Amino acid sequence: MPETTAPLAFGLIALGLVLTPGPNMIYLISRSISQGRAAGLVSLAGVGLAFLLYMLSAALGITALLFTVPLAYEALRMAGVAYLLYLAWQAVRPGGRSPFQWRQLDRDSPRKLFAMGFLTNLLNPKVAVLYLSLLPQFIQPGHGSVLLQSITLGGTQMAISLAVNALIVVTAGSLARFTTGRPLWLAAQRWMMGTVLAGLALHMCTQSRR
């Protein structure tokens, strides 16, 4: 088992990442507002399954293949950059909406909600980088099974991410009601969200391959 400090340090990093606006947060908020908390939680279950897949793959060394095949990793990374830029433009474009702004979306079935949550997280390169670049730095070969340490650290990240996102799901409706009739707050939130997403895309585009 890893020392207590390793899961704690990795958990703090995971907390910082989950609090950074991204595709998962935007999707969960939009679904929770338009279709209710139950839909948001079903979507979150799909997000959780993708986290589980990444964690097990990283622990078993399978996703390391992405880093041995440069074209595969670059394709995934640039797809993520394009997606983040698209989300940033959707946030700041004329007529764009804040993710906390009430809107009417087509009601999706639980199966589709789960699948979209899964795909949104699975196609997020930041998650792959988290497990392949950061997690190995907290593995201590002299402190027991590397596989068990990987699962412990990955489980810590999953617990934090799912807890924070669940809180976002259950409070999204209240935040949407708060912002109703406050256009200046919505505009400021949109531009802040767009700036953060564009910054993440720029960082992801310029970061060197580990």
N, C-alpha and C positions, 0 to 999 in steps of 0.2 A: 504493500500500500504506500502511496506517496505521503510525504510529511504533510502536516496540516497546512503549512504555509503555501504549498504548491497549489492545492485546490482553491485556497483563499485568494491568492494572487491571480490565478486564472479566472476565478469567479468575478473579480473586480473588472478585469478586462472584458469579460463577457457582458457584464452589466453595462459598461460604457458603450459597447457595440449595439446592444439591444435598444438602448435609449437614443441611438442615432437614427433619425428618420430614414426609412428605406422601403423597398418594395413590400416586405412583409407587413410593416406597420400600416402602410397606405391601404393595402388590400383588406386587412382585418378591420380597419376603421370604416372603410366604405361599405363593407358588407354588414357590419354591426349596426351602422346607422340606417341603412336602407332596408334591411331584412330582419333586424333584431339580434339580441344577444345570442340566441340559440344558433343562428346562422354563423355568427362570428366565432363561436366556440367550435362548431363543426369545421370551419375553415382552419382554425387553430390546430385542430387534431391533424389535419393534413400537413400543416407546417411542422408539427412535432414528428410525424413519420419521416419527413425529409431529413430532419435533424438526426433521427435515429439511424437512418441509412448512412448519412455522412459519418456519424460517430463510429459505427461498426466498420465501415469501409476504411476509415483512417486507422482504426485500431488493428485491422488485419492487413493494412498496407496496400489495399487495392487502389485507393484513389491516388496513391503516389505515382501511378501510371500516367496521370495527367501531366506530371512534371517531367516524365521521361519522354513524352511525346509533345514537343514544343507546339506544333500546330494545333493539337487538341486543346492545350491549355490556353493558347492565344485566342483561339476561336471562342472559348467559353468566356475569357476575360473581356474581349471586345464586344461580345453579345451583351454582357452585363453593363459595359460602358454605354452602349447604345440605349439600353433599356432605362438606365438612370437618367440619361439626357432627355429621353422621351418623357419621363415622369416630371423632370424639372420644367420642361416646356409646357406640359399640361398644367402645371401649377401656376406659371406666371403669364401664360398667353392671355390676350384679351378675351374676356368671357370665361376664363378658367375659374375653377372652384377650389376652395379649401377642402381637404379631406374631412374636416369637421362640419362642413356645410351640408345641411339636409338635402338629399336628392332622392329621386325615385328611380330605382334600377329594376330591371327585370328580375323576378324572383327565380333563383336557381334551386335545383333539387339538392338535397343533402349530399348525394353522390358527386354532383358537379362542384359544390362548395368544397368538399374534401379534396377533390382532384386539383382544383385551382389553387388551394392553399399549399398542397404538396408541390405542384409545379413552380409556383412563385418562389418557394424557398429552395427547391432543387436547382433552379436556374440562377440562383444568386451566387456569383463567384466569391463574394465576401465570406460566405460560409465555408467554401472549400479552402480558401486562404487561411481562415481561422484555424481549421483543423490540421492543415498541412504545414503551415508556417509557424503558428504560435504554439499549438499544443505540444509538439515535440520538444520545445524548449523547457517544458516543465516536467518532462519524464526524467526520472532518476534511476539509471540502470542498477545501482547498488541497493535499491530499496524495494526489492520484490519484483513480481511479474510485470513486465512492460505492458502486456495486454491488459492486465487488471488496472494498472495506473491510467492507461489511456481511457478505459471505460469509466473509471472514477472521475477523471477530469471532464470527459465528454458528458457524463451524467450531470455534473455540476453545472456546466454550461446550459444543458437542456432545461434543467430545473429553473434556473434563473430566467432564461429566455421565455419559457412557457408561462411562468408566474407573472412576469412583467406584461407580456402580451395579453394574458387573461385579464389583468387589471385594465388594460387599454380597451379590451372588448366590452367589459361590463360598464365602463364609464363613458364610452364613446357617445352614447345617446344623450347623456347629461351634458357633455361638452357641446354637442350639436345644439341642444336647446339654449345653452348659455350664449352661443355665438349668434343665434337668430336675432336679427335686428341690430347687430353690431358690425356694420360693413367695414369700418376702419380696422377692427381687430382681425376680421377675416382676411383683409388685404395684406396686413402685416404678416399674418401667419403664412399666407400663400407665398409671399416673397422670401420669407425666411426658409420655408420648406424648399422652394426652388433653388435658393442659393446653396443650401446644404447638399441637396441632391447633385447639383452641378459640381460642387466641390468634391464630392465623393467620386463622381465620374472622372474628373480631372486627375485626382489622386490615383485612381485605379488604372487610368490610361498611361500615366507616367511612371508608375512604380516598376521597378526592375523585377525580373523573374528570379525567384530564389532558386 
